[in-house]
Amino acid sequence: MIKNNLITLITNKSDCGKRIDQYLSQNTELSRQRITDLISDKAISYNNNLVTQKNLKLNGECENIKITIPPLKTELLEPENIPINILYEDDDLLVINKQPNLVVHPGAGVNSGTLVNAIMYHCGDRLSGIGGHLRPGIVHRLDKDTSGLMLVAKNDKSHVHLSQQFQDHGRTGNLERIYLAFVWGIPKLKKGRIETQLSRSDNDRTKISVTMNPEKGRKAITDYQIIEKYHTSNNEPLASLVRCKLYTGKTHQIRVHLDYIGNPVVCDQKYGKGFITKTKMMSENSRIQLLNLDRHALHSSKISFLHPSNNETMTFETALPQDLLMLKNILSEI
């Protein structure tokens, strides 16, 4: 529950023994770093006592945790007049059709030119502060190169309501997120479910990998279905268009899962480099056109959710952008 910038949570018996930072990361939209910062700012209490250590263990059920969200420090970021495609807006939220090659929020040396800078210009100070001063309004993220539908919260109440839906990810609630992806090769099954544990790669901390260690990873579930198949002139399997439905929302989830089953996303420089040999099966003209695609071929095409104020189901869909339509034509004409 959130009221006047105060989030209140009541623990369950099953939470006994969990670290407080682990519990909060699982039950709020707050990142581990954001939780650490709030603890340092003396903004979190447990049974009315200030929390000073992020490794504090929870004792039992029906205990209360209170988080005071400080005012958003918008002066740390500069609003920028970056064009964005807003499909819907009201007092609680924005629905945006994000263009590719746009970073969602500042971080890792990126301080400007992000979606956050753009929505700050559009909304002013009418954004949720739960995500912290570098992520105002950001309920969920898309990778820089991923295009398509995103939600932005304009107040803390909406942020909490939407975040709870994203935590459940449609397993029992109404949230539905559909992506379209062009992948190399043709999956063995026409449709299926990919269910793994994902964690940061030990070899490259910018990458996510599948792990068999349940203590190390987090469960990730993706359903996929083949929409179209593409073959070479010799009828060799070349690529596919697949529809993906998320039941969790982990970093790089779809990209890692499709690579895991042997069908990485086309032009994915992080997970699909090994499949560049597939381009040798294409004509020279098709290869040249493919090189013009400067991002991975993944698009957030549909989102359904409950509106945070009236609980009405809202559904938005968006077609493939021009660059992915070009890719579709290239693959269809081979």
SULHU-V516427 format. One record per pair of residues at least 6 apart in sequence whose ideal C-beta (glycine too) atoms are under 6 Angstrom apart, sorted by the first residue. I is the first residue (numbers start at 1). J is the second residue. D is the distance in Angstrom with one decimal. If there is no record, write none. Layout:
BEGIN
{{I:J:D} {I:J:D}}
END
This chain:
BEGIN
{{1:8:4.9} {2:156:5.6} {2:157:5.5} {2:160:4.5} {5:69:4.5} {5:156:6.0} {6:68:5.6} {7:67:4.2} {8:66:5.4} {9:65:4.6} {10:64:5.8} {11:58:5.6} {11:61:5.8} {11:63:4.7} {12:61:5.2} {13:61:4.0} {15:23:5.7} {15:58:5.2} {16:58:5.9} {16:60:5.2} {17:57:5.9} {18:58:5.2} {19:55:5.2} {20:56:4.5} {21:32:5.9} {21:35:4.9} {21:54:4.1} {24:30:5.7} {24:35:5.0} {25:32:5.4} {29:163:3.5} {34:132:4.9} {36:54:5.5} {38:44:5.3} {39:51:5.4} {39:54:5.6} {42:50:5.4} {43:68:4.6} {44:51:4.4} {44:67:5.2} {45:66:4.8} {46:65:5.4} {47:63:5.5} {69:129:5.6} {69:130:5.7} {72:129:3.5} {72:136:5.5} {73:133:4.3} {74:125:5.9} {76:133:5.0} {79:120:4.1} {79:121:3.7} {80:117:4.0} {80:121:5.6} {81:121:5.3} {82:118:3.8} {84:96:5.8} {84:118:4.8} {85:97:4.2} {86:94:5.8} {86:96:5.8} {87:95:4.7} {87:97:5.5} {87:316:5.8} {88:95:4.1} {92:154:5.7} {92:158:4.2} {92:308:5.3} {92:309:5.5} {93:151:5.9} {93:153:5.8} {93:154:5.9} {93:158:5.5} {94:152:4.1} {95:316:5.3} {96:150:4.8} {97:318:5.1} {98:142:5.7} {98:147:5.9} {98:150:5.1} {100:145:5.4} {100:147:4.4} {100:295:4.6} {101:295:5.8} {102:115:5.7} {103:110:5.4} {103:114:4.6} {103:144:4.9} {104:115:4.8} {104:141:4.8} {105:114:5.6} {105:116:4.5} {105:134:5.7} {105:135:4.6} {105:138:5.6} {106:114:5.5} {106:134:4.9} {119:137:5.8} {119:152:5.7} {126:154:5.1} {127:136:4.1} {127:137:3.9} {127:154:5.9} {128:137:5.1} {128:153:4.1} {128:155:5.7} {128:156:5.0} {128:159:3.7} {130:156:5.5} {130:159:4.6} {131:138:4.8} {137:152:4.4} {137:153:5.2} {139:151:5.1} {139:153:5.2} {139:162:4.7} {139:163:5.9} {140:166:5.4} {142:150:5.7} {142:300:6.0} {145:295:3.5} {145:296:5.0} {146:298:4.8} {147:299:5.0} {147:321:5.2} {148:299:4.6} {148:300:2.9} {148:301:5.9} {148:318:6.0} {149:300:4.6} {149:303:4.6} {149:316:5.7} {149:318:5.9} {151:162:6.0} {153:159:3.7} {153:162:5.8} {158:308:4.1} {161:308:3.6} {162:308:6.0} {165:173:5.6} {165:175:4.3} {165:305:5.5} {166:249:6.0} {169:175:5.8} {169:247:5.2} {169:248:5.5} {169:249:5.9} {170:176:5.1} {171:247:5.6} {174:306:5.0} {174:313:5.8} {175:305:5.1} {176:304:4.1} {177:246:4.6} {177:303:5.5} {178:245:5.6} {178:301:5.4} {178:302:3.8} {179:244:4.5} {179:254:5.7} {179:300:5.4} {180:299:4.9} {180:301:4.8} {181:242:5.4} {181:244:5.9} {181:265:5.2} {181:298:4.9} {182:241:5.6} {182:266:4.3} {182:297:3.8} {182:327:5.9} {183:240:5.3} {183:242:5.8} {183:258:5.3} {183:263:4.1} {183:265:5.7} {184:239:5.6} {184:264:5.8} {184:275:4.1} {184:278:4.9} {185:237:5.8} {185:263:4.9} {186:229:5.3} {186:237:4.4} {186:240:4.9} {187:263:5.2} {190:226:5.2} {191:225:4.0} {193:223:5.1} {194:222:4.7} {194:257:4.3} {195:221:4.9} {196:210:4.6} {196:220:5.8} {197:211:5.0} {197:214:5.8} {197:217:3.0} {198:208:5.3} {198:217:5.3} {198:218:5.9} {198:220:4.6} {198:250:5.0} {199:211:4.6} {199:216:4.9} {199:217:4.0} {201:207:4.2} {201:209:4.3} {208:251:5.5} {208:252:4.4} {208:256:5.0} {210:260:5.4} {211:217:4.2} {218:250:6.0} {220:248:4.8} {220:250:4.5} {220:253:5.0} {221:247:3.8} {221:248:5.2} {222:244:5.6} {222:254:5.9} {222:257:4.6} {223:245:4.4} {224:242:5.0} {224:244:5.0} {225:243:4.8} {226:240:5.4} {226:242:5.6} {227:241:4.5} {227:243:5.4} {228:241:4.2} {229:240:5.3} {230:238:4.9} {230:239:4.5} {230:331:4.0} {231:237:6.0} {231:238:5.7} {232:238:5.3} {232:281:4.9} {232:334:5.8} {238:281:5.9} {239:331:5.3} {244:254:5.1} {255:265:5.4} {255:268:5.7} {255:271:5.1} {258:264:5.8} {258:265:5.8} {259:271:4.3} {264:271:5.1} {264:272:3.3} {264:275:5.7} {265:272:5.7} {265:296:4.8} {265:297:5.7} {265:298:5.4} {266:297:4.2} {267:293:5.1} {267:296:5.1} {267:297:5.7} {268:296:4.0} {279:287:5.1} {282:334:5.8} {286:330:5.2} {286:334:5.8} {289:330:5.2} {293:323:5.8} {293:327:5.7} {297:324:5.8} {297:327:5.7} {299:320:5.8} {299:324:5.9} {301:318:6.0} {302:317:4.7} {303:316:5.5} {304:315:4.3} {305:314:6.0} {307:314:5.4}}
END
